[in-house]
């Protein structure tokens, strides 16, 4: 991000961080632009039971195109929550 260090009191990602491939880089940037003692937060939909529409698309695509198998594998391998 093109903001100086500690530019904000809070940095929030809503419904995006779970679909960004460079999630570690994004979180580091969120932390960098947030002042010490500030809040860094992210919210996504609750997919604890899975997300059947996306699973169906990925599973079908992986049968039609072997290269798509890695997309589904990547989605399923990412943690749902973690402490930063």
Biopython code that builds the backbone (N, CA, C, O; Angstrom):
import numpy as np
from Bio.PDB.StructureBuilder import StructureBuilder

atoms = [
    (1, "UNK", "N", (0.845, -1.180, 0.000)),
    (1, "UNK", "CA", (0.000, 0.000, 0.000)),
    (1, "UNK", "C", (0.881, 1.230, 0.000)),
    (1, "UNK", "O", (1.974, 1.224, 0.565)),
    (2, "UNK", "N", (0.418, 2.244, -0.613)),
    (2, "UNK", "CA", (1.222, 3.464, -0.736)),
    (2, "UNK", "C", (0.958, 4.445, 0.414)),
    (2, "UNK", "O", (0.836, 5.650, 0.196)),
    (3, "UNK", "N", (0.872, 3.923, 1.611)),
    (3, "UNK", "CA", (0.685, 4.755, 2.795)),
    (3, "UNK", "C", (1.921, 4.613, 3.680)),
    (3, "UNK", "O", (2.592, 3.581, 3.675)),
    (4, "UNK", "N", (2.202, 5.653, 4.429)),
    (4, "UNK", "CA", (3.336, 5.621, 5.356)),
    (4, "UNK", "C", (3.048, 4.666, 6.509)),
    (4, "UNK", "O", (1.896, 4.351, 6.804)),
    (5, "UNK", "N", (4.110, 4.218, 7.146)),
    (5, "UNK", "CA", (3.961, 3.378, 8.334)),
    (5, "UNK", "C", (3.084, 4.097, 9.354)),
    (5, "UNK", "O", (3.137, 5.320, 9.482)),
    (6, "UNK", "N", (2.285, 3.330, 10.071)),
    (6, "UNK", "CA", (1.453, 3.847, 11.171)),
    (6, "UNK", "C", (0.529, 4.982, 10.735)),
    (6, "UNK", "O", (0.326, 5.936, 11.486)),
    (7, "UNK", "N", (-0.024, 4.890, 9.539)),
    (7, "UNK", "CA", (-0.912, 5.939, 9.020)),
    (7, "UNK", "C", (-2.326, 5.879, 9.581)),
    (7, "UNK", "O", (-3.039, 6.882, 9.560)),
    (8, "UNK", "N", (-2.742, 4.722, 10.081)),
    (8, "UNK", "CA", (-4.146, 4.543, 10.452)),
    (8, "UNK", "C", (-4.292, 3.980, 11.859)),
    (8, "UNK", "O", (-3.399, 3.310, 12.379)),
    (9, "UNK", "N", (-5.441, 4.271, 12.462)),
    (9, "UNK", "CA", (-5.782, 3.695, 13.760)),
    (9, "UNK", "C", (-6.261, 2.259, 13.594)),
    (9, "UNK", "O", (-6.149, 1.452, 14.517)),
    (10, "UNK", "N", (-6.795, 1.940, 12.414)),
    (10, "UNK", "CA", (-7.308, 0.595, 12.155)),
    (10, "UNK", "C", (-7.198, 0.287, 10.666)),
    (10, "UNK", "O", (-7.223, 1.182, 9.821)),
    (11, "UNK", "N", (-7.079, -0.982, 10.375)),
    (11, "UNK", "CA", (-7.063, -1.451, 8.995)),
    (11, "UNK", "C", (-7.943, -2.701, 8.951)),
    (11, "UNK", "O", (-7.700, -3.666, 9.676)),
    (12, "UNK", "N", (-8.959, -2.675, 8.104)),
    (12, "UNK", "CA", (-9.944, -3.747, 8.079)),
    (12, "UNK", "C", (-10.125, -4.265, 6.654)),
    (12, "UNK", "O", (-10.198, -3.489, 5.702)),
    (13, "UNK", "N", (-10.194, -5.573, 6.529)),
    (13, "UNK", "CA", (-10.500, -6.223, 5.267)),
    (13, "UNK", "C", (-11.845, -6.917, 5.423)),
    (13, "UNK", "O", (-12.022, -7.735, 6.325)),
    (14, "UNK", "N", (-12.780, -6.601, 4.560)),
    (14, "UNK", "CA", (-14.103, -7.216, 4.637)),
    (14, "UNK", "C", (-14.363, -8.052, 3.383)),
    (14, "UNK", "O", (-14.392, -7.534, 2.266)),
    (15, "UNK", "N", (-14.549, -9.345, 3.593)),
    (15, "UNK", "CA", (-14.922, -10.288, 2.536)),
    (15, "UNK", "C", (-13.920, -10.341, 1.392)),
    (15, "UNK", "O", (-14.306, -10.521, 0.237)),
    (16, "UNK", "N", (-12.632, -10.184, 1.705)),
    (16, "UNK", "CA", (-11.628, -10.212, 0.640)),
    (16, "UNK", "C", (-10.399, -11.049, 0.968)),
    (16, "UNK", "O", (-9.864, -11.714, 0.082)),
    (17, "UNK", "N", (-9.947, -11.035, 2.189)),
    (17, "UNK", "CA", (-8.646, -11.619, 2.501)),
    (17, "UNK", "C", (-8.588, -13.123, 2.235)),
    (17, "UNK", "O", (-7.509, -13.667, 1.996)),
    (18, "UNK", "N", (-9.727, -13.792, 2.274)),
    (18, "UNK", "CA", (-9.717, -15.240, 2.052)),
    (18, "UNK", "C", (-9.569, -15.622, 0.580)),
    (18, "UNK", "O", (-9.383, -16.796, 0.263)),
    (19, "UNK", "N", (-9.648, -14.652, -0.310)),
    (19, "UNK", "CA", (-9.498, -14.950, -1.745)),
    (19, "UNK", "C", (-8.249, -14.310, -2.343)),
    (19, "UNK", "O", (-8.053, -14.356, -3.557)),
    (20, "UNK", "N", (-7.413, -13.721, -1.512)),
    (20, "UNK", "CA", (-6.179, -13.095, -1.979)),
    (20, "UNK", "C", (-5.049, -14.106, -1.824)),
    (20, "UNK", "O", (-4.788, -14.558, -0.709)),
    (21, "UNK", "N", (-4.375, -14.471, -2.906)),
    (21, "UNK", "CA", (-3.308, -15.478, -2.813)),
    (21, "UNK", "C", (-2.153, -15.062, -1.895)),
    (21, "UNK", "O", (-1.582, -15.911, -1.210)),
    (22, "UNK", "N", (-1.805, -13.790, -1.869)),
    (22, "UNK", "CA", (-0.668, -13.301, -1.082)),
    (22, "UNK", "C", (-1.125, -12.844, 0.298)),
    (22, "UNK", "O", (-0.816, -11.728, 0.716)),
    (23, "UNK", "N", (-1.855, -13.692, 1.004)),
    (23, "UNK", "CA", (-2.472, -13.286, 2.255)),
    (23, "UNK", "C", (-1.434, -12.844, 3.293)),
    (23, "UNK", "O", (-1.676, -11.890, 4.032)),
    (24, "UNK", "N", (-0.295, -13.515, 3.357)),
    (24, "UNK", "CA", (0.725, -13.115, 4.338)),
    (24, "UNK", "C", (1.246, -11.710, 4.054)),
    (24, "UNK", "O", (1.449, -10.920, 4.975)),
    (25, "UNK", "N", (1.460, -11.405, 2.788)),
    (25, "UNK", "CA", (1.933, -10.079, 2.387)),
    (25, "UNK", "C", (0.881, -9.018, 2.718)),
    (25, "UNK", "O", (1.216, -7.936, 3.201)),
    (26, "UNK", "N", (-0.366, -9.326, 2.463)),
    (26, "UNK", "CA", (-1.451, -8.378, 2.741)),
    (26, "UNK", "C", (-1.540, -8.085, 4.240)),
    (26, "UNK", "O", (-1.681, -6.931, 4.644)),
    (27, "UNK", "N", (-1.458, -9.134, 5.057)),
    (27, "UNK", "CA", (-1.532, -8.938, 6.511)),
    (27, "UNK", "C", (-0.347, -8.114, 7.002)),
    (27, "UNK", "O", (-0.513, -7.245, 7.858)),
    (28, "UNK", "N", (0.840, -8.376, 6.474)),
    (28, "UNK", "CA", (2.011, -7.573, 6.871)),
    (28, "UNK", "C", (1.796, -6.099, 6.518)),
    (28, "UNK", "O", (2.131, -5.219, 7.311)),
    (29, "UNK", "N", (1.247, -5.830, 5.351)),
    (29, "UNK", "CA", (0.984, -4.442, 4.956)),
    (29, "UNK", "C", (-0.083, -3.806, 5.847)),
    (29, "UNK", "O", (0.037, -2.643, 6.233)),
    (30, "UNK", "N", (-1.114, -4.563, 6.169)),
    (30, "UNK", "CA", (-2.146, -4.050, 7.073)),
    (30, "UNK", "C", (-1.520, -3.678, 8.420)),
    (30, "UNK", "O", (-1.833, -2.631, 8.986)),
    (31, "UNK", "N", (-0.641, -4.534, 8.925)),
    (31, "UNK", "CA", (0.030, -4.252, 10.192)),
    (31, "UNK", "C", (0.947, -3.043, 10.065)),
    (31, "UNK", "O", (1.004, -2.211, 10.970)),
    (32, "UNK", "N", (1.661, -2.938, 8.955)),
    (32, "UNK", "CA", (2.616, -1.848, 8.762)),
    (32, "UNK", "C", (1.934, -0.483, 8.777)),
    (32, "UNK", "O", (2.455, 0.462, 9.369)),
    (33, "UNK", "N", (0.776, -0.371, 8.131)),
    (33, "UNK", "CA", (0.124, 0.941, 8.027)),
    (33, "UNK", "C", (-0.743, 1.266, 9.241)),
    (33, "UNK", "O", (-1.321, 2.350, 9.317)),
    (34, "UNK", "N", (-0.836, 0.339, 10.185)),
    (34, "UNK", "CA", (-1.633, 0.555, 11.394)),
    (34, "UNK", "C", (-0.712, 0.928, 12.549)),
    (34, "UNK", "O", (0.314, 0.287, 12.773)),
    (35, "UNK", "N", (-1.089, 1.966, 13.275)),
    (35, "UNK", "CA", (-0.267, 2.447, 14.389)),
    (35, "UNK", "C", (-0.169, 1.384, 15.475)),
    (35, "UNK", "O", (-1.028, 0.508, 15.568)),
    (36, "UNK", "N", (0.867, 1.459, 16.291)),
    (36, "UNK", "CA", (1.034, 0.563, 17.433)),
    (36, "UNK", "C", (-0.187, 0.719, 18.341)),
    (36, "UNK", "O", (-0.581, 1.838, 18.669)),
    (37, "UNK", "N", (-0.764, -0.373, 18.734)),
    (37, "UNK", "CA", (-1.958, -0.341, 19.574)),
    (37, "UNK", "C", (-3.241, -0.231, 18.783)),
    (37, "UNK", "O", (-4.330, -0.275, 19.354)),
    (38, "UNK", "N", (-3.124, -0.088, 17.457)),
    (38, "UNK", "CA", (-4.304, -0.009, 16.593)),
    (38, "UNK", "C", (-4.917, -1.381, 16.359)),
    (38, "UNK", "O", (-4.485, -2.376, 16.941)),
    (39, "UNK", "N", (-5.913, -1.421, 15.511)),
    (39, "UNK", "CA", (-6.640, -2.656, 15.245)),
    (39, "UNK", "C", (-6.452, -3.091, 13.803)),
    (39, "UNK", "O", (-6.639, -2.305, 12.873)),
    (40, "UNK", "N", (-6.080, -4.356, 13.627)),
    (40, "UNK", "CA", (-6.038, -4.986, 12.306)),
    (40, "UNK", "C", (-7.060, -6.108, 12.362)),
    (40, "UNK", "O", (-6.974, -6.992, 13.213)),
    (41, "UNK", "N", (-8.030, -6.071, 11.451)),
    (41, "UNK", "CA", (-9.103, -7.060, 11.502)),
    (41, "UNK", "C", (-9.520, -7.476, 10.104)),
    (41, "UNK", "O", (-9.309, -6.755, 9.129)),
    (42, "UNK", "N", (-10.115, -8.650, 10.032)),
    (42, "UNK", "CA", (-10.615, -9.170, 8.770)),
    (42, "UNK", "C", (-11.875, -9.972, 9.051)),
    (42, "UNK", "O", (-11.970, -10.671, 10.059)),
    (43, "UNK", "N", (-12.828, -9.864, 8.158)),
    (43, "UNK", "CA", (-14.050, -10.650, 8.296)),
    (43, "UNK", "C", (-14.394, -11.312, 6.970)),
    (43, "UNK", "O", (-14.354, -10.680, 5.915)),
    (44, "UNK", "N", (-14.729, -12.585, 7.041)),
    (44, "UNK", "CA", (-15.156, -13.332, 5.864)),
    (44, "UNK", "C", (-16.391, -14.146, 6.246)),
    (44, "UNK", "O", (-16.737, -14.260, 7.422)),
    (45, "UNK", "N", (-17.038, -14.702, 5.245)),
    (45, "UNK", "CA", (-18.183, -15.549, 5.520)),
    (45, "UNK", "C", (-17.748, -16.778, 6.301)),
    (45, "UNK", "O", (-16.605, -17.218, 6.174)),
    (46, "UNK", "N", (-18.633, -17.330, 7.097)),
    (46, "UNK", "CA", (-18.360, -18.511, 7.908)),
    (46, "UNK", "C", (-18.554, -19.760, 7.049)),
    (46, "UNK", "O", (-19.683, -20.150, 6.750)),
    (47, "UNK", "N", (-17.443, -20.379, 6.657)),
    (47, "UNK", "CA", (-17.505, -21.563, 5.810)),
    (47, "UNK", "C", (-17.098, -22.822, 6.552)),
    (47, "UNK", "O", (-16.559, -23.744, 5.939)),
    (48, "UNK", "N", (-17.337, -22.887, 7.850)),
    (48, "UNK", "CA", (-16.914, -24.065, 8.619)),
    (48, "UNK", "C", (-17.466, -25.350, 8.026)),
    (48, "UNK", "O", (-16.803, -26.386, 8.069)),
    (49, "UNK", "N", (-18.663, -25.295, 7.477)),
    (49, "UNK", "CA", (-19.251, -26.488, 6.873)),
    (49, "UNK", "C", (-18.883, -26.640, 5.411)),
    (49, "UNK", "O", (-19.415, -27.513, 4.726)),
    (50, "UNK", "N", (-17.979, -25.803, 4.925)),
    (50, "UNK", "CA", (-17.618, -25.836, 3.510)),
    (50, "UNK", "C", (-18.449, -24.832, 2.733)),
    (50, "UNK", "O", (-19.342, -24.190, 3.286)),
    (51, "UNK", "N", (-18.159, -24.705, 1.490)),
    (51, "UNK", "CA", (-18.907, -23.799, 0.616)),
    (51, "UNK", "C", (-19.253, -24.589, -0.631)),
    (51, "UNK", "O", (-18.533, -24.551, -1.628)),
    (52, "UNK", "N", (-20.368, -25.308, -0.561)),
    (52, "UNK", "CA", (-20.698, -26.290, -1.591)),
    (52, "UNK", "C", (-20.752, -25.738, -3.012)),
    (52, "UNK", "O", (-20.329, -26.447, -3.924)),
    (53, "UNK", "N", (-21.250, -24.507, -3.270)),
    (53, "UNK", "CA", (-21.232, -24.029, -4.660)),
    (53, "UNK", "C", (-19.812, -23.928, -5.223)),
    (53, "UNK", "O", (-19.557, -24.344, -6.353)),
    (54, "UNK", "N", (-18.896, -23.378, -4.436)),
    (54, "UNK", "CA", (-17.512, -23.253, -4.907)),
    (54, "UNK", "C", (-16.850, -24.617, -5.003)),
    (54, "UNK", "O", (-16.076, -24.870, -5.926)),
    (55, "UNK", "N", (-17.151, -25.500, -4.051)),
    (55, "UNK", "CA", (-16.601, -26.860, -4.109)),
    (55, "UNK", "C", (-17.073, -27.575, -5.371)),
    (55, "UNK", "O", (-16.290, -28.261, -6.027)),
    (56, "UNK", "N", (-18.339, -27.418, -5.707)),
    (56, "UNK", "CA", (-18.881, -28.050, -6.914)),
    (56, "UNK", "C", (-18.181, -27.530, -8.160)),
    (56, "UNK", "O", (-17.833, -28.312, -9.044)),
    (57, "UNK", "N", (-17.972, -26.217, -8.242)),
    (57, "UNK", "CA", (-17.289, -25.626, -9.393)),
    (57, "UNK", "C", (-15.861, -26.149, -9.482)),
    (57, "UNK", "O", (-15.425, -26.569, -10.554)),
    (58, "UNK", "N", (-15.129, -26.129, -8.378)),
    (58, "UNK", "CA", (-13.733, -26.597, -8.390)),
    (58, "UNK", "C", (-13.643, -28.084, -8.703)),
    (58, "UNK", "O", (-12.784, -28.503, -9.478)),
    (59, "UNK", "N", (-14.519, -28.883, -8.109)),
    (59, "UNK", "CA", (-14.482, -30.324, -8.357)),
    (59, "UNK", "C", (-14.806, -30.646, -9.812)),
    (59, "UNK", "O", (-14.159, -31.501, -10.418)),
    (60, "UNK", "N", (-15.796, -29.971, -10.372)),
    (60, "UNK", "CA", (-16.152, -30.196, -11.772)),
    (60, "UNK", "C", (-15.027, -29.720, -12.688)),
    (60, "UNK", "O", (-14.664, -30.408, -13.641)),
    (61, "UNK", "N", (-14.481, -28.548, -12.397)),
    (61, "UNK", "CA", (-13.393, -28.002, -13.227)),
    (61, "UNK", "C", (-12.167, -28.901, -13.192)),
    (61, "UNK", "O", (-11.477, -29.038, -14.202)),
    (62, "UNK", "N", (-11.883, -29.518, -12.043)),
    (62, "UNK", "CA", (-10.696, -30.369, -11.956)),
    (62, "UNK", "C", (-10.835, -31.638, -12.791)),
    (62, "UNK", "O", (-9.836, -32.213, -13.224)),
    (63, "UNK", "N", (-12.080, -32.076, -13.019)),
    (63, "UNK", "CA", (-12.300, -33.236, -13.894)),
    (63, "UNK", "C", (-12.095, -32.825, -15.350)),
    (63, "UNK", "O", (-11.555, -33.592, -16.147)),
    (64, "UNK", "N", (-12.524, -31.623, -15.688)),
    (64, "UNK", "CA", (-12.426, -31.140, -17.070)),
    (64, "UNK", "C", (-11.031, -30.638, -17.414)),
    (64, "UNK", "O", (-10.612, -30.708, -18.569)),
    (65, "UNK", "N", (-10.312, -30.135, -16.419)),
    (65, "UNK", "CA", (-8.983, -29.565, -16.648)),
    (65, "UNK", "C", (-8.104, -29.905, -15.450)),
    (65, "UNK", "O", (-8.304, -29.368, -14.360)),
    (66, "UNK", "N", (-7.143, -30.783, -15.645)),
    (66, "UNK", "CA", (-6.282, -31.250, -14.546)),
    (66, "UNK", "C", (-5.578, -30.091, -13.831)),
    (66, "UNK", "O", (-5.311, -30.180, -12.633)),
    (67, "UNK", "N", (-5.273, -29.006, -14.553)),
    (67, "UNK", "CA", (-4.621, -27.851, -13.942)),
    (67, "UNK", "C", (-5.487, -27.174, -12.897)),
    (67, "UNK", "O", (-4.971, -26.514, -11.995)),
    (68, "UNK", "N", (-6.798, -27.331, -13.009)),
    (68, "UNK", "CA", (-7.711, -26.709, -12.044)),
    (68, "UNK", "C", (-7.716, -27.437, -10.707)),
    (68, "UNK", "O", (-8.203, -26.899, -9.713)),
    (69, "UNK", "N", (-7.186, -28.643, -10.672)),
    (69, "UNK", "CA", (-7.145, -29.398, -9.417)),
    (69, "UNK", "C", (-6.372, -28.618, -8.357)),
    (69, "UNK", "O", (-6.734, -28.648, -7.181)),
    (70, "UNK", "N", (-5.316, -27.921, -8.762)),
    (70, "UNK", "CA", (-4.511, -27.160, -7.792)),
    (70, "UNK", "C", (-5.300, -26.009, -7.178)),
    (70, "UNK", "O", (-5.057, -25.638, -6.030)),
    (71, "UNK", "N", (-6.242, -25.439, -7.929)),
    (71, "UNK", "CA", (-7.070, -24.354, -7.386)),
    (71, "UNK", "C", (-7.912, -24.876, -6.226)),
    (71, "UNK", "O", (-7.962, -24.262, -5.161)),
    (72, "UNK", "N", (-8.571, -26.007, -6.439)),
    (72, "UNK", "CA", (-9.378, -26.602, -5.369)),
    (72, "UNK", "C", (-8.534, -27.024, -4.194)),
    (72, "UNK", "O", (-8.924, -26.831, -3.042)),
    (73, "UNK", "N", (-7.358, -27.611, -4.476)),
    (73, "UNK", "CA", (-6.458, -28.030, -3.398)),
    (73, "UNK", "C", (-6.001, -26.835, -2.575)),
    (73, "UNK", "O", (-5.929, -26.907, -1.348)),
    (74, "UNK", "N", (-5.692, -25.731, -3.257)),
    (74, "UNK", "CA", (-5.244, -24.523, -2.557)),
    (74, "UNK", "C", (-6.351, -23.970, -1.667)),
    (74, "UNK", "O", (-6.093, -23.589, -0.525)),
    (75, "UNK", "N", (-7.577, -23.922, -2.175)),
    (75, "UNK", "CA", (-8.709, -23.423, -1.382)),
    (75, "UNK", "C", (-8.902, -24.259, -0.127)),
    (75, "UNK", "O", (-9.121, -23.725, 0.961)),
    (76, "UNK", "N", (-8.818, -25.571, -0.288)),
    (76, "UNK", "CA", (-9.090, -26.463, 0.841)),
    (76, "UNK", "C", (-7.940, -26.509, 1.838)),
    (76, "UNK", "O", (-8.143, -26.884, 2.993)),
    (77, "UNK", "N", (-6.742, -26.138, 1.414)),
    (77, "UNK", "CA", (-5.570, -26.196, 2.287)),
    (77, "UNK", "C", (-5.390, -24.951, 3.145)),
    (77, "UNK", "O", (-4.678, -24.991, 4.148)),
    (78, "UNK", "N", (-6.031, -23.836, 2.762)),
    (78, "UNK", "CA", (-5.839, -22.595, 3.512)),
    (78, "UNK", "C", (-6.583, -22.655, 4.832)),
    (78, "UNK", "O", (-7.707, -23.154, 4.889)),
    (79, "UNK", "N", (-5.966, -22.147, 5.903)),
    (79, "UNK", "CA", (-6.661, -22.146, 7.199)),
    (79, "UNK", "C", (-7.851, -21.207, 7.176)),
    (79, "UNK", "O", (-7.832, -20.175, 6.506)),
    (80, "UNK", "N", (-8.874, -21.571, 7.908)),
    (80, "UNK", "CA", (-10.068, -20.726, 7.972)),
    (80, "UNK", "C", (-9.809, -19.543, 8.903)),
    (80, "UNK", "O", (-10.242, -18.425, 8.624)),
    (81, "UNK", "N", (-9.108, -19.787, 10.002)),
    (81, "UNK", "CA", (-8.767, -18.705, 10.932)),
    (81, "UNK", "C", (-7.340, -18.892, 11.414)),
    (81, "UNK", "O", (-6.825, -20.010, 11.436)),
    (82, "UNK", "N", (-6.714, -17.813, 11.794)),
    (82, "UNK", "CA", (-5.390, -17.855, 12.416)),
    (82, "UNK", "C", (-5.135, -16.529, 13.108)),
    (82, "UNK", "O", (-5.676, -15.491, 12.728)),
    (83, "UNK", "N", (-4.310, -16.590, 14.118)),
    (83, "UNK", "CA", (-3.948, -15.364, 14.839)),
    (83, "UNK", "C", (-2.764, -14.723, 14.139)),
    (83, "UNK", "O", (-1.841, -15.413, 13.706)),
    (84, "UNK", "N", (-2.793, -13.403, 14.029)),
    (84, "UNK", "CA", (-1.688, -12.690, 13.397)),
    (84, "UNK", "C", (-0.845, -11.998, 14.448)),
    (84, "UNK", "O", (0.140, -11.340, 14.114)),
]
sb = StructureBuilder()
sb.init_structure("model")
sb.init_model(0)
sb.init_chain("A")
sb.init_seg("    ")
for serial, (resi, resn, name, xyz) in enumerate(atoms, 1):
    if name == "N":
        sb.init_residue(resn, " ", resi, " ")
    sb.init_atom(name, np.array(xyz, "f"), 0.0, 1.0, " ", f" {name:<3s}", serial, name[0])
structure = sb.get_structure()
